[in-house]
Amino acid sequence: MRAAERLRVAADARSRAEVEEAVAIVELARACEWPEDAAFDVVGTRPVRIGADGTALFDEFLPLEVAAIKGISVASATWLIRDLVNLSARHPQLWFQVRRGRLPVYRACQLAAEAARYELSRDQAHALDAALAPKVATLPWPRVLRLARGLIAQIASDQIAELGERARAARYVSRDPAEDTCDG
């Protein structure tokens, strides 16, 4: 087998492994789901919301388990779980394309993170998914990202305006009154 063919086989195997890993993480998360109305003991394990609107509550130790299995930090595991849970629950058509190997996992997670960043509701995320999924395989990636942002601006214009207002309000300079005192 020529080197180029071996490289192609290795790249295909890695892509399939990434999909299998993503599916396994989503299945592990589903196995750790808590009902929305679950009662919990303060001393025992607790439910946490890792994903955005429309995702389930999960056992608080799920990120620890994923981090230990993958050999990554708990923060990295939490972000990975968040993106995959958001993708599977809020973007079913993109998730379908990932599972079929038509869309790389990291690209789909980028889109799910973009939707979560703008605090889209589950229904808004589904609308984004329906509009975006048919175009993902046919456009260059930078255009997909611009299209996603444009669709988000159409779908959630009020939320984007509110996020902008919050960002503007958070930009300010202040002086600490303690700096004006002199011991002296």
C-alpha positions as CSV (number, residue, x, y, z in Angstrom):
1,M,0.0,0.0,0.0
2,R,1.4,3.4,-0.9
3,A,1.9,6.0,1.7
4,A,-0.8,8.3,0.3
5,E,-3.3,5.4,0.5
6,R,-2.3,4.6,4.1
7,L,-2.7,8.3,5.0
8,R,-6.2,8.3,3.5
9,V,-7.2,5.1,5.4
10,A,-5.8,6.6,8.6
11,A,-7.7,9.9,8.1
12,D,-11.0,8.0,7.5
13,A,-10.4,5.8,10.6
14,R,-9.8,8.9,12.7
15,S,-13.0,10.6,11.4
16,R,-15.0,7.4,12.2
17,A,-13.4,7.3,15.6
18,E,-14.4,10.9,16.3
19,V,-18.0,10.2,15.4
20,E,-18.0,7.1,17.6
21,E,-16.5,9.1,20.5
22,A,-19.2,11.8,20.1
23,V,-22.0,9.3,20.0
24,A,-20.6,7.5,23.0
25,I,-20.4,10.8,25.0
26,V,-24.0,11.6,24.1
27,E,-25.1,8.1,25.2
28,L,-23.2,8.4,28.4
29,A,-24.8,11.7,29.1
30,R,-28.2,10.3,28.4
31,A,-27.5,7.5,30.9
32,C,-26.7,10.2,33.5
33,E,-29.8,12.3,32.9
34,W,-32.0,13.5,35.7
35,P,-35.7,14.2,35.4
36,E,-36.5,17.9,35.5
37,D,-38.6,17.5,38.7
38,A,-36.1,15.2,40.5
39,A,-35.6,15.7,44.2
40,F,-32.0,15.4,45.3
41,D,-30.0,15.2,48.5
42,V,-27.7,18.0,49.2
43,V,-25.1,15.6,50.4
44,G,-25.2,13.2,47.5
45,T,-24.9,13.8,43.8
46,R,-26.8,16.7,42.3
47,P,-28.2,17.5,38.8
48,V,-26.6,20.2,36.8
49,R,-27.5,21.8,33.5
50,I,-24.5,21.6,31.2
51,G,-26.3,22.3,27.9
52,A,-28.5,25.2,26.7
53,D,-32.3,25.6,26.7
54,G,-34.0,22.3,25.9
55,T,-31.3,20.0,27.2
56,A,-31.6,17.7,30.1
57,L,-30.1,17.9,33.6
58,F,-27.2,15.6,34.2
59,D,-25.4,14.1,37.2
60,E,-22.7,16.6,38.4
61,F,-20.0,13.9,38.1
62,L,-20.5,13.4,34.3
63,P,-17.7,15.8,33.3
64,L,-15.3,14.1,35.8
65,E,-16.0,10.7,34.2
66,V,-15.5,12.0,30.7
67,A,-12.3,13.9,31.7
68,A,-10.9,10.8,33.3
69,I,-11.7,8.5,30.3
70,K,-10.3,11.0,27.7
71,G,-7.4,12.2,29.8
72,I,-8.4,15.9,29.5
73,S,-9.3,18.6,32.0
74,V,-12.7,18.7,33.7
75,A,-13.3,22.1,32.0
76,S,-12.5,20.7,28.6
77,A,-14.8,17.7,29.2
78,T,-17.6,20.0,30.4
79,W,-17.3,22.1,27.2
80,L,-17.2,19.0,25.0
81,I,-20.3,17.5,26.7
82,R,-22.1,20.9,26.4
83,D,-21.4,21.1,22.7
84,L,-22.4,17.5,22.0
85,V,-25.5,17.6,24.2
86,N,-26.6,20.9,22.5
87,L,-25.9,19.4,19.1
88,S,-27.9,16.2,19.7
89,A,-30.8,17.9,21.5
90,R,-31.1,21.2,19.7
91,H,-29.7,20.5,16.2
92,P,-31.0,17.1,15.2
93,Q,-30.4,17.5,11.5
94,L,-26.8,18.5,12.0
95,W,-26.4,15.7,14.5
96,F,-27.7,13.3,11.9
97,Q,-25.1,14.5,9.4
98,V,-22.4,14.1,12.0
99,R,-23.5,10.5,12.7
100,R,-23.4,9.7,9.0
101,G,-19.9,11.2,8.7
102,R,-21.0,14.0,6.4
103,L,-20.0,16.8,8.9
104,P,-16.9,16.7,11.1
105,V,-17.7,16.7,14.8
106,Y,-15.6,19.8,15.5
107,R,-17.4,21.8,12.9
108,A,-20.9,20.7,14.1
109,C,-19.8,21.6,17.7
110,Q,-18.7,25.0,16.4
111,L,-22.2,25.6,15.1
112,A,-23.9,24.4,18.3
113,A,-21.6,26.6,20.4
114,E,-22.5,29.6,18.2
115,A,-26.2,29.0,18.8
116,A,-25.6,28.7,22.5
117,R,-23.5,31.8,22.6
118,Y,-26.5,33.9,21.4
119,E,-28.8,32.1,24.0
120,L,-31.2,30.7,21.4
121,S,-34.2,28.9,22.8
122,R,-34.7,25.3,21.8
123,D,-37.3,26.3,19.1
124,Q,-35.0,28.9,17.7
125,A,-32.1,26.4,17.6
126,H,-34.4,24.0,15.7
127,A,-35.2,26.7,13.2
128,L,-31.5,27.4,12.7
129,D,-30.9,23.7,12.3
130,A,-33.6,23.3,9.7
131,A,-32.3,26.3,7.7
132,L,-28.6,25.5,8.0
133,A,-28.4,21.7,7.8
134,P,-29.2,21.4,4.0
135,K,-26.5,24.0,3.2
136,V,-23.6,22.7,5.3
137,A,-22.4,20.1,2.9
138,T,-22.5,22.4,-0.1
139,L,-20.8,25.6,1.1
140,P,-17.2,26.4,2.1
141,W,-16.9,26.6,5.9
142,P,-16.4,30.4,6.2
143,R,-19.7,30.9,4.3
144,V,-21.4,28.4,6.6
145,L,-20.3,30.4,9.6
146,R,-21.5,33.7,8.0
147,L,-24.8,32.0,7.1
148,A,-25.2,30.7,10.6
149,R,-24.6,34.2,12.1
150,G,-27.0,35.7,9.6
151,L,-29.7,33.2,10.4
152,I,-29.2,33.7,14.1
153,A,-29.6,37.5,13.5
154,Q,-32.9,36.9,11.8
155,I,-34.2,34.3,14.2
156,A,-33.2,36.0,17.4
157,S,-32.8,39.7,16.6
158,D,-34.3,40.8,20.0
159,Q,-31.9,38.6,21.9
160,I,-28.9,39.8,20.0
161,A,-29.8,43.4,20.6
162,E,-30.2,42.7,24.3
163,L,-26.8,40.9,24.4
164,G,-25.3,44.0,22.7
165,E,-26.8,46.3,25.3
166,R,-25.5,44.1,28.1
167,A,-22.0,44.1,26.6
168,R,-22.1,47.9,26.2
169,A,-23.3,48.4,29.8
170,A,-20.5,46.2,31.0
171,R,-17.8,48.4,29.3
172,Y,-16.8,51.1,31.7
173,V,-14.0,52.4,33.8
174,S,-14.4,53.0,37.5
175,R,-12.2,54.3,40.2
176,D,-12.0,52.5,43.5
177,P,-12.6,55.1,46.3
178,A,-9.9,53.4,48.4
179,E,-7.3,54.6,45.9
180,D,-8.1,58.2,46.8
181,T,-7.1,57.9,50.4
182,C,-3.6,58.6,51.5
183,D,-2.0,57.3,54.7
184,G,0.0,60.1,55.4
